Amino acid sequence: MPEKPILFSTPMVRAVLAGTKTVTRRLIKPQPDHCHRDIIGKPKPWSSADYERLIPQAGDREIKPRYQPGDILRVNEVWRTWKEWDDHKPSEIPEGQPIFYDTDESEQERKAYGRYRQARYMCAWMSRPERFEVLDSRPEGVQDITEEDAIREGITGDEALVGQVANPFRTAFAILWDSIHGAGAWAANPFVWRISFRRLNA
């Protein structure tokens, strides 16, 4: 089965590799029209027939999840290689050149390598060997996240406002969501794909 790339920030890569992040939420683009909203939040795992229900009516927009159960994922993350390749596009770097991930390197170590490269510009061969399988992908409002699912998202006790609010992990996730998508993004309660996954190799 062809692999699909999925982008994670450096802290989230650490959580994924540590096994403390097994769920991710991605914005549905475009956002659902009225005819889809009776499907949103369906509690049981989605079947192929359920996905077919997302076929739009006249005048509505088609909505298809990029990641579906059974898909194999590779992680795209911030990376670098040797400085001699700084003026080259990723596609011009010969396969087999050393790839250094910011997740693994200290700030001092990074100074010895080439320039910062964005995760979206990572060729398939540059990713880590770890692979992940999508277990479930379903739509819901971002505010539907539970305290338990916020922990599955990789939110740690250090980030959570334990003892300060009623749902510290969920609150920490809301703050993180706004930091990624902009002020007011959480309050807007957009529809997202809730994607759960498992690691395939050690």
Phi and psi in degrees as GROMACS dihedral restraints (atoms count N, CA, C in turn):
[ dihedral_restraints ]
;  ai    aj    ak    al  type     phi  dphi    fc
    3     4     5     6     1   -60.2    20    10
    4     5     6     7     1   143.2    20    10
    6     7     8     9     1   -86.2    20    10
    7     8     9    10     1   152.5    20    10
    9    10    11    12     1  -120.7    20    10
   10    11    12    13     1   138.0    20    10
   12    13    14    15     1   -79.4    20    10
   13    14    15    16     1   147.5    20    10
   15    16    17    18     1  -136.5    20    10
   16    17    18    19     1   130.9    20    10
   18    19    20    21     1   -89.5    20    10
   19    20    21    22     1   136.4    20    10
   21    22    23    24     1  -135.1    20    10
   22    23    24    25     1   147.5    20    10
   24    25    26    27     1   -71.7    20    10
   25    26    27    28     1   166.3    20    10
   27    28    29    30     1   -57.6    20    10
   28    29    30    31     1   -47.5    20    10
   30    31    32    33     1   -61.6    20    10
   31    32    33    34     1   -35.7    20    10
   33    34    35    36     1   -73.9    20    10
   34    35    36    37     1   -30.9    20    10
   36    37    38    39     1   -61.3    20    10
   37    38    39    40     1   -44.3    20    10
   39    40    41    42     1   -58.8    20    10
   40    41    42    43     1   -43.1    20    10
   42    43    44    45     1   -67.0    20    10
   43    44    45    46     1   -40.4    20    10
   45    46    47    48     1   -61.9    20    10
   46    47    48    49     1   -46.6    20    10
   48    49    50    51     1   -67.4    20    10
   49    50    51    52     1   -31.2    20    10
   51    52    53    54     1   -79.3    20    10
   52    53    54    55     1   -12.2    20    10
   54    55    56    57     1    83.7    20    10
   55    56    57    58     1     8.6    20    10
   57    58    59    60     1   -91.4    20    10
   58    59    60    61     1    -7.8    20    10
   60    61    62    63     1  -119.9    20    10
   61    62    63    64     1   113.1    20    10
   63    64    65    66     1  -125.3    20    10
   64    65    66    67     1     6.4    20    10
   66    67    68    69     1  -139.1    20    10
   67    68    69    70     1   143.2    20    10
   69    70    71    72     1  -139.3    20    10
   70    71    72    73     1   152.1    20    10
   72    73    74    75     1  -118.7    20    10
   73    74    75    76     1   131.9    20    10
   75    76    77    78     1  -127.3    20    10
   76    77    78    79     1   137.4    20    10
   78    79    80    81     1   -56.5    20    10
   79    80    81    82     1   137.3    20    10
   81    82    83    84     1   -79.2    20    10
   82    83    84    85     1   125.3    20    10
   84    85    86    87     1  -127.6    20    10
   85    86    87    88     1   121.0    20    10
   87    88    89    90     1   -73.4    20    10
   88    89    90    91     1   166.4    20    10
   90    91    92    93     1   -65.7    20    10
   91    92    93    94     1   147.8    20    10
   93    94    95    96     1   -60.6    20    10
   94    95    96    97     1   144.0    20    10
   96    97    98    99     1   -86.4    20    10
   97    98    99   100     1   176.4    20    10
   99   100   101   102     1   -58.2    20    10
  100   101   102   103     1   -33.6    20    10
  102   103   104   105     1   -71.5    20    10
  103   104   105   106     1   -14.4    20    10
  105   106   107   108     1   -94.6    20    10
  106   107   108   109     1   -12.8    20    10
  108   109   110   111     1   -71.9    20    10
  109   110   111   112     1   -18.0    20    10
  111   112   113   114     1   -73.6    20    10
  112   113   114   115     1   -15.5    20    10
  114   115   116   117     1   -90.5    20    10
  115   116   117   118     1   -28.7    20    10
  117   118   119   120     1   -59.4    20    10
  118   119   120   121     1   133.3    20    10
  120   121   122   123     1    83.7    20    10
  121   122   123   124     1    13.1    20    10
  123   124   125   126     1   -56.6    20    10
  124   125   126   127     1   125.3    20    10
  126   127   128   129     1   -70.8    20    10
  127   128   129   130     1   -35.3    20    10
  129   130   131   132     1   -83.7    20    10
  130   131   132   133     1   161.2    20    10
  132   133   134   135     1   -57.0    20    10
  133   134   135   136     1   145.5    20    10
  135   136   137   138     1   -80.4    20    10
  136   137   138   139     1   138.8    20    10
  138   139   140   141     1  -100.8    20    10
  139   140   141   142     1   174.7    20    10
  141   142   143   144     1   -60.0    20    10
  142   143   144   145     1   -37.3    20    10
  144   145   146   147     1   -64.2    20    10
  145   146   147   148     1   -35.8    20    10
  147   148   149   150     1   -63.3    20    10
  148   149   150   151     1   -41.5    20    10
  150   151   152   153     1   -63.3    20    10
  151   152   153   154     1   -34.8    20    10
  153   154   155   156     1   -64.4    20    10
  154   155   156   157     1   -24.0    20    10
  156   157   158   159     1   -69.1    20    10
  157   158   159   160     1   -11.7    20    10
  159   160   161   162     1   -84.0    20    10
  160   161   162   163     1     7.0    20    10
  162   163   164   165     1   -64.2    20    10
  163   164   165   166     1   128.0    20    10
  165   166   167   168     1   -74.2    20    10
  166   167   168   169     1   153.8    20    10
  168   169   170   171     1   -83.9    20    10
  169   170   171   172     1   172.4    20    10
  171   172   173   174     1   -55.8    20    10
  172   173   174   175     1   127.5    20    10
  174   175   176   177     1    87.2    20    10
  175   176   177   178     1    -8.6    20    10
  177   178   179   180     1   -96.6    20    10
  178   179   180   181     1   165.6    20    10
  180   181   182   183     1   -98.0    20    10
  181   182   183   184     1   144.3    20    10
  183   184   185   186     1   -76.7    20    10
  184   185   186   187     1   138.3    20    10
  186   187   188   189     1  -125.2    20    10
  187   188   189   190     1   119.1    20    10
  189   190   191   192     1  -132.0    20    10
  190   191   192   193     1   130.8    20    10
  192   193   194   195     1   -71.4    20    10
  193   194   195   196     1   138.8    20    10
  195   196   197   198     1   -70.2    20    10
  196   197   198   199     1   -32.6    20    10
  198   199   200   201     1  -115.6    20    10
  199   200   201   202     1   127.6    20    10
  201   202   203   204     1  -126.6    20    10
  202   203   204   205     1   159.0    20    10
  204   205   206   207     1   -51.8    20    10
  205   206   207   208     1   133.7    20    10
  207   208   209   210     1    97.2    20    10
  208   209   210   211     1   -18.0    20    10
  210   211   212   213     1   -63.2    20    10
  211   212   213   214     1   144.6    20    10
  213   214   215   216     1  -103.2    20    10
  214   215   216   217     1   129.2    20    10
  216   217   218   219     1  -112.3    20    10
  217   218   219   220     1   144.2    20    10
  219   220   221   222     1  -118.6    20    10
  220   221   222   223     1   149.3    20    10
  222   223   224   225     1   -89.5    20    10
  223   224   225   226     1   127.3    20    10
  225   226   227   228     1  -100.6    20    10
  226   227   228   229     1   130.8    20    10
  228   229   230   231     1  -147.1    20    10
  229   230   231   232     1   172.1    20    10
  231   232   233   234     1   -62.4    20    10
  232   233   234   235     1   137.2    20    10
  234   235   236   237     1  -147.9    20    10
  235   236   237   238     1   171.8    20    10
  237   238   239   240     1  -149.0    20    10
  238   239   240   241     1   166.4    20    10
  240   241   242   243     1  -140.6    20    10
  241   242   243   244     1  -163.8    20    10
  243   244   245   246     1   -67.7    20    10
  244   245   246   247     1   152.2    20    10
  246   247   248   249     1   -60.0    20    10
  247   248   249   250     1   -27.1    20    10
  249   250   251   252     1   -62.6    20    10
  250   251   252   253     1   -16.3    20    10
  252   253   254   255     1  -102.3    20    10
  253   254   255   256     1     9.6    20    10
  255   256   257   258     1   -60.9    20    10
  256   257   258   259     1   -29.7    20    10
  258   259   260   261     1   -92.6    20    10
  259   260   261   262     1     9.4    20    10
  261   262   263   264     1  -110.1    20    10
  262   263   264   265     1   146.6    20    10
  264   265   266   267     1   -69.6    20    10
  265   266   267   268     1   155.6    20    10
  267   268   269   270     1   -54.5    20    10
  268   269   270   271     1   -37.6    20    10
  270   271   272   273     1   -67.5    20    10
  271   272   273   274     1   -16.0    20    10
  273   274   275   276     1   -93.3    20    10
  274   275   276   277     1    -7.5    20    10
  276   277   278   279     1   -82.0    20    10
  277   278   279   280     1   124.6    20    10
  279   280   281   282     1   -62.3    20    10
  280   281   282   283     1   138.1    20    10
  282   283   284   285     1   -60.4    20    10
  283   284   285   286     1   135.8    20    10
  285   286   287   288     1   106.8    20    10
  286   287   288   289     1   -14.0    20    10
  288   289   290   291     1   -64.9    20    10
  289   290   291   292     1   146.0    20    10
  291   292   293   294     1   -61.1    20    10
  292   293   294   295     1   137.3    20    10
  294   295   296   297     1  -118.4    20    10
  295   296   297   298     1   129.5    20    10
  297   298   299   300     1  -113.9    20    10
  298   299   300   301     1   128.8    20    10
  300   301   302   303     1   -99.2    20    10
  301   302   303   304     1   131.9    20    10
  303   304   305   306     1   -58.3    20    10
  304   305   306   307     1   -28.6    20    10
  306   307   308   309     1   -57.6    20    10
  307   308   309   310     1   -34.0    20    10
  309   310   311   312     1   -95.1    20    10
  310   311   312   313     1   -16.3    20    10
  312   313   314   315     1  -109.0    20    10
  313   314   315   316     1   147.6    20    10
  315   316   317   318     1   -79.7    20    10
  316   317   318   319     1   165.8    20    10
  318   319   320   321     1   -59.7    20    10
  319   320   321   322     1   -37.0    20    10
  321   322   323   324     1   -66.8    20    10
  322   323   324   325     1   -41.5    20    10
  324   325   326   327     1   -65.5    20    10
  325   326   327   328     1   -34.8    20    10
  327   328   329   330     1   -63.6    20    10
  328   329   330   331     1   -26.6    20    10
  330   331   332   333     1   -64.3    20    10
  331   332   333   334     1   -21.7    20    10
  333   334   335   336     1   -83.2    20    10
  334   335   336   337     1   -11.2    20    10
  336   337   338   339     1  -104.2    20    10
  337   338   339   340     1  -179.2    20    10
  339   340   341   342     1   -75.2    20    10
  340   341   342   343     1  -168.5    20    10
  342   343   344   345     1   -71.0    20    10
  343   344   345   346     1   161.3    20    10
  345   346   347   348     1   -62.3    20    10
  346   347   348   349     1   134.3    20    10
  348   349   350   351     1  -123.6    20    10
  349   350   351   352     1   133.0    20    10
  351   352   353   354     1   -71.1    20    10
  352   353   354   355     1   151.0    20    10
  354   355   356   357     1   -60.3    20    10
  355   356   357   358     1   -35.1    20    10
  357   358   359   360     1   -66.3    20    10
  358   359   360   361     1   -18.8    20    10
  360   361   362   363     1  -104.6    20    10
  361   362   363   364     1    43.4    20    10
  363   364   365   366     1  -109.3    20    10
  364   365   366   367     1   123.1    20    10
  366   367   368   369     1   -71.4    20    10
  367   368   369   370     1   157.5    20    10
  369   370   371   372     1   -56.7    20    10
  370   371   372   373     1   -42.0    20    10
  372   373   374   375     1   -69.3    20    10
  373   374   375   376     1   -15.5    20    10
  375   376   377   378     1   -82.0    20    10
  376   377   378   379     1   -14.9    20    10
  378   379   380   381     1   -76.0    20    10
  379   380   381   382     1   164.5    20    10
  381   382   383   384     1   -63.7    20    10
  382   383   384   385     1   161.8    20    10
  384   385   386   387     1   -73.4    20    10
  385   386   387   388     1   -17.7    20    10
  387   388   389   390     1   -63.7    20    10
  388   389   390   391     1   137.0    20    10
  390   391   392   393     1  -126.9    20    10
  391   392   393   394     1   152.7    20    10
  393   394   395   396     1  -133.7    20    10
  394   395   396   397     1   146.3    20    10
  396   397   398   399     1  -109.5    20    10
  397   398   399   400     1   132.8    20    10
  399   400   401   402     1   -73.9    20    10
  400   401   402   403     1   126.1    20    10
  402   403   404   405     1   -94.9    20    10
  403   404   405   406     1   -36.1    20    10
  405   406   407   408     1  -156.6    20    10
  406   407   408   409     1   146.5    20    10
  408   409   410   411     1  -145.2    20    10
  409   410   411   412     1   113.2    20    10
  411   412   413   414     1  -141.0    20    10
  412   413   414   415     1   152.3    20    10
  414   415   416   417     1   -87.7    20    10
  415   416   417   418     1   147.3    20    10
  417   418   419   420     1  -163.8    20    10
  418   419   420   421     1   168.5    20    10
  420   421   422   423     1   -75.5    20    10
  421   422   423   424     1   145.1    20    10
  423   424   425   426     1   -61.5    20    10
  424   425   426   427     1   -30.5    20    10
  426   427   428   429     1   -75.1    20    10
  427   428   429   430     1    -5.1    20    10
  429   430   431   432     1   -75.2    20    10
  430   431   432   433     1    -7.6    20    10
  432   433   434   435     1   -59.4    20    10
  433   434   435   436     1   138.5    20    10
  435   436   437   438     1   -96.2    20    10
  436   437   438   439     1   169.4    20    10
  438   439   440   441     1   -59.6    20    10
  439   440   441   442     1   -41.8    20    10
  441   442   443   444     1   -66.6    20    10
  442   443   444   445     1   -38.6    20    10
  444   445   446   447     1   -73.1    20    10
  445   446   447   448     1   -28.1    20    10
  447   448   449   450     1   -63.3    20    10
  448   449   450   451     1   -36.0    20    10
  450   451   452   453     1   -67.1    20    10
  451   452   453   454     1   -40.3    20    10
  453   454   455   456     1   -65.4    20    10
  454   455   456   457     1   -22.4    20    10
  456   457   458   459     1   -75.2    20    10
  457   458   459   460     1    -7.3    20    10
  459   460   461   462     1   100.2    20    10
  460   461   462   463     1     5.3    20    10
  462   463   464   465     1   -68.1    20    10
  463   464   465   466     1   129.8    20    10
  465   466   467   468     1  -102.5    20    10
  466   467   468   469     1   168.1    20    10
  468   469   470   471     1   -63.0    20    10
  469   470   471   472     1   -29.4    20    10
  471   472   473   474     1   -66.6    20    10
  472   473   474   475     1   -33.9    20    10
  474   475   476   477     1   -83.0    20    10
  475   476   477   478     1   -32.0    20    10
  477   478   479   480     1   -72.0    20    10
  478   479   480   481     1   148.2    20    10
  480   481   482   483     1   -90.1    20    10
  481   482   483   484     1    61.3    20    10
  483   484   485   486     1   -64.0    20    10
  484   485   486   487     1   130.1    20    10
  486   487   488   489     1    83.8    20    10
  487   488   489   490     1    -5.4    20    10
  489   490   491   492     1  -108.2    20    10
  490   491   492   493     1   -29.0    20    10
  492   493   494   495     1  -137.0    20    10
  493   494   495   496     1   165.8    20    10
  495   496   497   498     1   -67.8    20    10
  496   497   498   499     1   -38.9    20    10
  498   499   500   501     1  -124.1    20    10
  499   500   501   502     1    78.7    20    10
  501   502   503   504     1   -62.8    20    10
  502   503   504   505     1   -38.3    20    10
  504   505   506   507     1   -73.3    20    10
  505   506   507   508     1   -41.0    20    10
  507   508   509   510     1   -63.8    20    10
  508   509   510   511     1   -40.5    20    10
  510   511   512   513     1   -64.6    20    10
  511   512   513   514     1   -41.5    20    10
  513   514   515   516     1   -63.2    20    10
  514   515   516   517     1   -36.8    20    10
  516   517   518   519     1   -66.0    20    10
  517   518   519   520     1   -40.3    20    10
  519   520   521   522     1   -60.4    20    10
  520   521   522   523     1   -41.6    20    10
  522   523   524   525     1   -64.3    20    10
  523   524   525   526     1   -43.0    20    10
  525   526   527   528     1   -62.2    20    10
  526   527   528   529     1   -42.1    20    10
  528   529   530   531     1   -60.4    20    10
  529   530   531   532     1   -44.0    20    10
  531   532   533   534     1   -65.7    20    10
  532   533   534   535     1   -34.9    20    10
  534   535   536   537     1   -67.4    20    10
  535   536   537   538     1   -28.5    20    10
  537   538   539   540     1   -86.5    20    10
  538   539   540   541     1   -44.3    20    10
  540   541   542   543     1  -104.7    20    10
  541   542   543   544     1    -3.4    20    10
  543   544   545   546     1   105.3    20    10
  544   545   546   547     1   154.8    20    10
  546   547   548   549     1   -56.6    20    10
  547   548   549   550     1   133.8    20    10
  549   550   551   552     1    89.5    20    10
  550   551   552   553     1    -5.1    20    10
  552   553   554   555     1   -65.6    20    10
  553   554   555   556     1   -39.0    20    10
  555   556   557   558     1   -67.8    20    10
  556   557   558   559     1   -45.5    20    10
  558   559   560   561     1   -61.2    20    10
  559   560   561   562     1   -29.7    20    10
  561   562   563   564     1   -70.5    20    10
  562   563   564   565     1   -17.9    20    10
  564   565   566   567     1    49.7    20    10
  565   566   567   568     1    57.3    20    10
  567   568   569   570     1   -70.2    20    10
  568   569   570   571     1   161.3    20    10
  570   571   572   573     1   -79.5    20    10
  571   572   573   574     1   139.8    20    10
  573   574   575   576     1  -132.2    20    10
  574   575   576   577     1   161.4    20    10
  576   577   578   579     1   -91.1    20    10
  577   578   579   580     1   123.1    20    10
  579   580   581   582     1   -92.2    20    10
  580   581   582   583     1   114.8    20    10
  582   583   584   585     1  -116.1    20    10
  583   584   585   586     1   120.6    20    10
  585   586   587   588     1  -105.5    20    10
  586   587   588   589     1   149.3    20    10
  588   589   590   591     1  -150.7    20    10
  589   590   591   592     1   164.9    20    10
  591   592   593   594     1  -135.1    20    10
  592   593   594   595     1   152.8    20    10
  594   595   596   597     1   -79.9    20    10
  595   596   597   598     1   137.9    20    10
  597   598   599   600     1   -96.0    20    10
  598   599   600   601     1   -30.8    20    10
  600   601   602   603     1  -130.4    20    10
  601   602   603   604     1   152.3    20    10
